[in-house]
Amino acid sequence: MQIPSAVRDAIEHALNTPNGCDARAAYAGTAGDASTWTQIDDPSKLQTGDVIAWGDRSAVVIHDSTGLHMINDGKIVGMNQQAYGNFAGYFHPAGADLTGPTEQASQNIPNALAASDTRAVANSAATAVSAAT
């Protein structure tokens, strides 16, 4: 299963960050760097690898067959716009598209979520990457 390299790196970084959430740091040094983010006005268009942001925090979004989630404290949790106060919006990193470099999905993708649906079928493998060993 192929996923965008930037998304894989960001998810694995976020899942290995046990204290809080910071999508800016997760995407730092990748094609999805925060300078590439464009605002998403329609939440129904969110896909795995997108970002939810607040005044001083941000989290990587996971979209699977059960709905929208975010990575917080190294765990996949339900999406919550009020998690950190002043909701600033949703954003799409340029590196979250399958037009750039892709990699084989991590062997640590949980079976239950690996087959889940995403808005982009080709992105379905990225719905949940578990913490790298």
Residue frames relative to the residue before (quaternion, step in Angstrom):
aa qw qx qy qz dx dy dz
M 1.0000 0.0000 0.0000 0.0000 0.00 0.00 0.00
Q 0.2378 -0.7889 0.5556 0.1110 3.55 -0.75 1.05
I 0.0043 -0.7685 0.6399 -0.0060 3.57 -1.05 0.82
P 0.6109 -0.5390 0.4013 0.4186 3.60 -1.12 0.44
S 0.5579 -0.6337 0.4247 0.3268 3.57 -0.92 0.92
A 0.6624 0.5177 -0.3139 0.4412 3.58 0.90 -0.91
V 0.6525 0.5034 -0.3173 0.4691 3.59 0.99 -0.81
R 0.6400 0.5160 -0.3343 0.4607 3.58 0.90 -0.86
D 0.6706 0.4984 -0.3033 0.4581 3.60 0.85 -0.94
A 0.6732 0.5046 -0.3012 0.4488 3.59 0.91 -0.92
I 0.6573 0.5022 -0.3158 0.4648 3.59 0.93 -0.87
E 0.6764 0.4835 -0.3068 0.4631 3.57 0.85 -0.90
H 0.6209 0.5220 -0.3425 0.4740 3.61 1.03 -0.72
A 0.6827 0.4936 -0.2923 0.4526 3.58 0.85 -0.98
L 0.6757 0.4888 -0.2964 0.4655 3.59 0.98 -0.79
N 0.7025 0.4181 -0.2613 0.5131 3.57 1.22 -0.36
T 0.5697 0.5307 -0.3895 0.4919 3.58 1.28 0.44
P 0.1828 -0.8550 0.4766 0.0912 3.59 0.00 1.26
N 0.7433 0.3712 -0.2161 0.5129 3.61 1.20 -0.25
G 0.8543 -0.0021 -0.0441 0.5180 3.55 -0.25 1.29
C 0.3754 -0.6902 0.5614 0.2598 3.53 -1.27 -0.49
D 0.0899 0.7841 -0.6061 0.0983 3.54 -1.07 0.80
A 0.1861 -0.8162 0.5407 0.0819 3.56 0.07 1.32
R 0.5680 0.5830 -0.3923 0.4285 3.61 1.12 -0.55
A 0.6841 0.4567 -0.2810 0.4944 3.58 0.91 -0.89
A 0.6318 0.5492 -0.3357 0.4318 3.60 1.00 -0.79
Y 0.7470 0.3809 -0.2060 0.5045 3.59 1.03 -0.77
A 0.4254 0.7195 -0.4632 0.2946 3.62 1.22 -0.18
G 0.8239 0.2129 -0.1827 0.4925 3.56 -0.94 0.93
T 0.6428 0.4793 -0.3344 0.4952 3.59 1.25 0.21
A 0.6797 -0.4622 0.3686 0.4342 3.57 -1.32 0.01
G 0.6798 0.4779 -0.2814 0.4800 3.58 1.28 -0.25
D 0.1758 0.8161 -0.5262 0.1616 3.56 1.24 0.47
A 0.6523 -0.5688 0.3435 0.3646 3.59 -1.06 0.79
S 0.5971 0.5762 -0.3709 0.4170 3.62 1.10 -0.52
T 0.6796 0.4886 -0.2878 0.4654 3.62 1.23 -0.34
W 0.4933 0.7032 -0.4155 0.2992 3.59 1.24 -0.24
T 0.1003 -0.7571 0.6425 0.0626 3.55 -1.08 0.84
Q 0.5327 -0.6567 0.4339 0.3110 3.56 -1.02 0.81
I 0.2348 -0.7265 0.6321 0.1321 3.54 -1.18 0.77
D 0.2463 -0.8070 0.5222 0.1238 3.58 -0.55 1.14
D 0.7425 0.3562 -0.1928 0.5335 3.59 1.18 -0.53
P 0.3612 -0.7703 0.4817 0.2102 3.64 -0.30 1.22
S 0.5873 0.5804 -0.3811 0.4158 3.61 1.13 -0.45
K 0.6536 0.5071 -0.3098 0.4686 3.60 1.24 -0.24
L 0.4234 0.7138 -0.4651 0.3080 3.60 1.26 0.04
Q 0.0431 -0.7798 0.6245 0.0052 3.52 -1.10 0.80
T 0.6884 -0.4529 0.3547 0.4417 3.53 -1.28 0.28
G 0.7477 0.3502 -0.2930 0.4821 3.54 -0.90 1.00
D 0.5425 0.5858 -0.4167 0.4346 3.60 1.21 -0.26
V 0.3891 -0.7315 0.5271 0.1889 3.56 -1.30 0.22
I 0.1832 -0.7083 0.6673 0.1394 3.54 -1.18 0.72
A 0.0727 -0.8302 0.5528 -0.0031 3.59 -0.85 0.95
W 0.1700 -0.7273 0.6582 0.0949 3.47 -1.33 0.63
G 0.7871 -0.3323 0.2174 0.4720 3.60 -1.24 -0.02
D 0.8403 0.0678 -0.0044 0.5379 3.59 0.79 -0.96
R 0.7177 0.3641 -0.2480 0.5393 3.61 1.22 0.29
S 0.0388 -0.7692 0.6363 0.0437 3.53 -1.33 0.29
A 0.1258 -0.7939 0.5924 0.0548 3.57 -1.18 0.58
V 0.4841 -0.6332 0.5211 0.3051 3.55 -1.22 0.59
V 0.3500 -0.7447 0.5419 0.1712 3.56 -0.95 1.00
I 0.1297 -0.7337 0.6624 0.0780 3.53 -1.19 0.76
H 0.0651 -0.7855 0.6153 0.0141 3.60 -0.82 1.01
D 0.0987 0.7924 -0.5945 0.0946 3.55 -0.61 1.15
S 0.7685 -0.3843 0.2452 0.4491 3.58 -1.27 -0.08
T 0.6760 0.4703 -0.3034 0.4793 3.61 1.20 -0.35
G 0.7219 -0.4241 0.2430 0.4898 3.60 1.23 -0.05
L 0.6949 -0.4552 0.3690 0.4168 3.51 -1.29 -0.54
H 0.0356 -0.7752 0.6302 -0.0261 3.51 -1.04 0.91
M 0.1899 -0.7430 0.6204 0.1640 3.54 -1.32 0.06
I 0.4179 -0.6783 0.5340 0.2829 3.55 -1.24 0.38
N 0.1009 0.7791 -0.6045 0.1321 3.54 -0.68 1.18
D 0.8361 0.0497 -0.0833 0.5399 3.57 -0.89 0.94
G 0.6831 -0.5149 0.2781 0.4369 3.57 1.06 0.78
K 0.6779 0.4478 -0.2809 0.5109 3.58 1.28 0.24
I 0.4399 -0.6420 0.5514 0.3003 3.53 -1.25 0.50
V 0.0203 0.8014 -0.5919 0.0841 3.56 -0.63 1.21
G 0.6694 -0.4936 0.3652 0.4183 3.57 -1.25 0.26
M 0.5451 -0.6067 0.4690 0.3388 3.55 -1.14 0.69
N 0.0461 0.7951 -0.5994 0.0798 3.57 -0.96 0.94
Q 0.3152 -0.7802 0.5136 0.1678 3.59 -0.30 1.26
Q 0.7220 0.4310 -0.2453 0.4826 3.59 1.10 -0.60
A 0.3190 0.7946 -0.4771 0.1979 3.61 1.24 0.14
Y 0.8297 0.1144 -0.0265 0.5457 3.59 0.92 -0.84
G 0.7358 -0.4545 0.2454 0.4380 3.57 0.95 0.84
N 0.8775 -0.0032 0.0300 0.4787 3.54 -0.90 -1.06
F 0.2420 -0.7889 0.5540 0.1103 3.58 -0.13 1.35
A 0.1912 -0.8181 0.5379 0.0693 3.59 -0.75 1.10
G 0.6919 -0.4823 0.2768 0.4604 3.60 1.20 -0.21
Y 0.4850 -0.6136 0.5355 0.3186 3.48 -1.44 -0.16
F 0.0982 -0.8083 0.5804 0.0147 3.55 -1.07 0.77
H 0.2582 -0.7506 0.5920 0.1395 3.54 -1.23 0.63
P 0.2902 -0.7561 0.5611 0.1710 3.61 -0.59 1.12
A 0.5638 -0.6073 0.4364 0.3504 3.60 -0.99 0.81
G 0.6795 0.5154 -0.2888 0.4349 3.60 0.97 -0.76
A 0.5689 0.6013 -0.3878 0.4055 3.60 1.24 -0.05
D 0.5640 0.5888 -0.3847 0.4327 3.57 1.28 0.03
L 0.4943 -0.6723 0.4693 0.2888 3.56 -1.13 0.60
T 0.4717 0.6838 -0.4419 0.3385 3.60 1.21 0.27
G 0.6767 0.4664 -0.2816 0.4953 3.58 1.24 -0.36
P 0.7801 -0.3006 0.2324 0.4970 3.56 -1.25 -0.40
T 0.1252 -0.7752 0.6151 0.0709 3.54 -1.09 0.78
E 0.1927 -0.7622 0.6077 0.1125 3.53 -1.29 0.40
Q 0.5925 -0.5144 0.4666 0.4082 3.50 -1.30 0.27
A 0.5028 -0.6512 0.4751 0.3120 3.57 -0.92 0.88
S 0.6197 -0.5674 0.4080 0.3572 3.54 -1.14 0.70
Q 0.5246 -0.6225 0.4826 0.3229 3.57 -1.12 0.65
N 0.6500 0.5544 -0.3034 0.4219 3.59 1.23 -0.36
I 0.3874 0.7083 -0.5081 0.3000 3.61 1.19 0.28
P 0.4480 -0.6998 0.4777 0.2851 3.60 -0.69 1.02
N 0.5657 -0.6345 0.4138 0.3257 3.59 -0.92 0.92
A 0.6604 0.5397 -0.3200 0.4127 3.59 0.90 -0.87
L 0.7608 0.3572 -0.2026 0.5025 3.58 1.05 -0.67
A 0.5257 0.6560 -0.4127 0.3507 3.60 1.15 -0.38
A 0.7315 0.4067 -0.2331 0.4950 3.57 1.06 -0.69
S 0.4377 0.7268 -0.4471 0.2835 3.59 1.23 0.03
D 0.5286 -0.6326 0.4743 0.3090 3.52 -1.29 0.47
T 0.0488 -0.7425 0.6641 0.0725 3.54 -1.25 0.53
R 0.6885 -0.4556 0.3361 0.4532 3.57 -1.21 0.22
A 0.7478 0.2480 -0.1543 0.5962 3.57 1.00 -0.80
V 0.4452 -0.7203 0.4597 0.2677 3.58 -0.48 1.17
A 0.6557 0.5223 -0.3191 0.4421 3.59 0.95 -0.80
N 0.6732 0.4897 -0.2932 0.4701 3.58 1.20 -0.40
S 0.4277 0.7507 -0.4444 0.2366 3.60 1.24 -0.17
A 0.6102 0.5702 -0.3627 0.4135 3.60 1.07 -0.55
A 0.6800 0.5049 -0.2902 0.4455 3.58 1.13 -0.51
T 0.3955 0.7677 -0.4564 0.2142 3.60 1.18 0.00
A 0.8100 -0.0798 0.0337 0.5799 3.59 1.08 -0.46
V 0.0388 -0.7734 0.6326 -0.0111 3.53 -0.42 1.20
S 0.3204 -0.7573 0.5311 0.2046 3.56 -0.67 1.02
A 0.7053 -0.4654 0.3160 0.4312 3.56 -1.23 0.35
A 0.4582 -0.6774 0.5038 0.2782 3.55 -0.93 0.91
T 0.4546 -0.6948 0.4847 0.2750 3.56 -1.05 0.72
